[in-house]
Amino acid sequence: MKKYVYLSMFGVIMFLIGFSVHSLFEQKSSTAEQSDTIEVTEVSNTAAPFKSPLEIQVTLQKQYLDGKISEETHLETIQSMQDFWASYADWQVIDQKEGEMVFRKQMNDISPYIKKTGYFGLKDSMLSIFEGEPIHGQVIQSFYQIDTDTLESRKMDALQEGIKIESKDKYLQVLEVYRDLSPTKQVQG
């Protein structure tokens, strides 16, 4: 993982150096054209300090246990590449283009959306998450078949009314309890 981060950092640094050198050549070229003189510029392999801070568009994606991905984009001014990378040490680089970076982080929680609107229920004997109570029928995600013939009446009633998903613990607990009620086929050998 560290190797990938260091390679990504090296790639971004090389990109920024190339972009800076390209910008310098553009400035020198337009200045030379205006004054009708030819100027020779020496380029070295060492990174020159930025005359002005670099601005890039940063997109942060958070991927939750329930599969939802939230995304937030902002413009960031980079004063120091070391500080920039340190601030995203816990994030994975997903995409990188000129003037744009996309990072993703795996969240050990369910999404705020599911916490707000999610209910477990049954749809065609499938354990599913609904947007709102199951009576509205808006399925967000389905998991596995439940053997409703062996389901206790209180558990069946709970699923028909809807089990509110308030936390990661509740989400995992319901998945585990009802996983045991999934029909399995025995293979005899």
C-alpha positions in Angstrom: 0.0 0.0 0.0 2.8 2.4 0.9 4.6 1.5 -2.3 1.4 2.5 -4.3 1.1 5.8 -2.4 4.8 6.6 -3.0 4.5 5.7 -6.7 1.3 7.9 -6.9 3.1 10.7 -5.1 6.1 10.4 -7.5 3.7 10.5 -10.5 1.9 13.6 -9.3 5.2 15.3 -8.5 6.6 14.5 -12.0 3.3 15.7 -13.5 3.5 19.0 -11.5 7.1 19.5 -12.5 6.3 18.9 -16.2 3.3 21.3 -15.9 5.5 23.9 -14.3 8.2 23.6 -17.0 5.5 23.7 -19.7 4.1 26.9 -18.1 7.5 28.5 -17.9 8.1 27.7 -21.6 4.7 29.2 -22.5 5.5 32.4 -20.6 9.0 32.6 -22.1 7.6 31.9 -25.6 5.0 34.6 -25.4 7.5 37.1 -24.0 10.0 36.3 -26.7 7.4 36.7 -29.4 6.3 40.1 -28.0 9.9 41.5 -27.9 11.0 39.8 -31.2 14.1 38.4 -29.4 15.1 34.8 -29.0 15.8 33.6 -25.5 17.4 30.3 -24.6 16.2 28.7 -21.3 18.2 26.0 -19.5 16.0 23.3 -18.0 17.4 21.2 -15.1 16.0 18.0 -13.5 15.6 19.7 -10.1 12.2 21.0 -9.2 12.0 24.7 -9.0 9.8 26.2 -6.3 6.4 27.3 -7.4 6.0 31.0 -7.9 2.3 30.7 -7.1 0.4 27.9 -5.4 -1.1 25.2 -7.5 -4.9 24.8 -7.6 -6.5 21.5 -8.4 -10.0 20.1 -8.2 -10.1 17.3 -5.5 -12.9 14.8 -5.4 -13.4 12.7 -2.3 -15.4 9.6 -2.5 -16.5 7.7 0.6 -17.6 4.1 0.0 -19.8 2.6 2.8 -20.5 -1.0 3.9 -23.9 -0.8 2.2 -22.3 -0.1 -1.1 -23.3 3.6 -1.3 -20.7 6.1 -2.4 -20.9 9.7 -1.4 -18.9 12.3 -3.4 -17.7 15.7 -2.5 -15.6 18.0 -4.8 -13.7 21.1 -4.0 -11.0 23.3 -5.3 -7.8 23.0 -3.3 -4.8 25.3 -3.3 -1.5 23.4 -2.8 1.3 25.2 -1.1 3.4 22.1 -0.4 3.1 18.7 -2.0 4.3 17.0 1.2 1.5 18.6 3.2 -1.0 17.8 0.4 -0.1 14.1 0.4 -0.1 14.0 4.2 -3.6 15.3 4.4 -4.8 12.4 2.1 -2.6 9.6 3.6 -5.7 7.5 4.5 -7.2 7.9 1.0 -6.6 5.8 -2.1 -5.9 7.6 -5.4 -8.6 6.5 -7.9 -8.0 8.9 -10.8 -5.6 11.6 -11.6 -5.7 14.1 -14.5 -4.3 17.5 -15.2 -5.7 19.7 -12.5 -7.8 17.0 -11.0 -7.4 14.3 -8.3 -10.0 11.7 -7.2 -9.5 9.9 -3.9 -11.6 7.1 -2.3 -11.8 5.9 1.3 -13.5 2.8 2.6 -15.8 3.7 5.5 -16.4 1.2 8.3 -20.0 2.4 8.6 -23.3 2.4 6.7 -24.1 5.5 4.7 -26.0 8.5 6.2 -28.7 7.9 3.5 -29.4 4.3 4.8 -29.4 5.5 8.4 -31.9 8.1 7.5 -34.3 6.2 5.2 -33.4 2.5 5.3 -35.6 -0.3 6.5 -35.1 -4.0 6.2 -38.1 -5.9 4.9 -39.2 -8.7 2.5 -39.9 -8.4 -1.2 -40.8 -11.7 -2.9 -39.2 -13.6 0.0 -35.9 -11.7 -0.4 -34.3 -9.8 2.5 -34.1 -6.3 1.1 -33.5 -2.7 2.2 -36.3 -0.3 1.4 -36.3 3.4 1.1 -38.8 4.1 3.8 -41.1 1.4 5.2 -41.6 -1.7 3.1 -45.3 -1.0 2.5 -44.1 1.7 0.0 -42.2 -1.0 -2.0 -39.2 1.1 -2.9 -36.3 -1.5 -2.8 -32.8 -0.1 -2.7 -30.9 -3.3 -2.3 -31.7 -7.1 -2.0 -29.6 -9.7 -0.2 -30.8 -13.3 -0.1 -33.8 -15.5 -0.1 -35.5 -16.1 3.2 -37.4 -19.4 3.9 -40.6 -17.8 5.0 -42.2 -21.2 5.8 -39.8 -21.6 8.7 -39.7 -18.0 9.8 -41.1 -17.3 13.3 -44.2 -15.1 13.2 -42.6 -12.3 15.2 -39.7 -12.1 12.8 -42.1 -12.2 9.8 -44.1 -9.4 11.4 -41.0 -7.3 12.0 -39.9 -7.7 8.4 -43.4 -6.8 7.1 -43.5 -3.7 9.3 -39.9 -2.9 8.5 -36.8 -2.9 10.7 -35.3 0.6 10.9 -31.6 0.7 10.1 -30.3 3.1 12.6 -26.7 2.1 12.9 -23.9 -0.2 11.5 -24.5 -2.6 14.4 -28.2 -2.9 13.6 -27.4 -3.4 9.9 -24.9 -6.2 10.6 -27.1 -7.8 13.3 -30.2 -8.1 11.0 -28.0 -9.5 8.1 -26.6 -12.1 10.4 -29.9 -13.1 12.1 -31.7 -13.6 8.8 -28.8 -15.2 7.0 -29.4 -18.2 9.1 -32.9 -18.4 7.8 -31.8 -18.5 4.2 -32.6 -21.9 2.5 -29.4 -23.9 1.8 -29.1 -27.0 -0.3 -27.1 -29.9 1.0 -24.7 -31.6 -1.4 -24.2 -35.3 -0.6 -21.1 -36.8 -1.7 
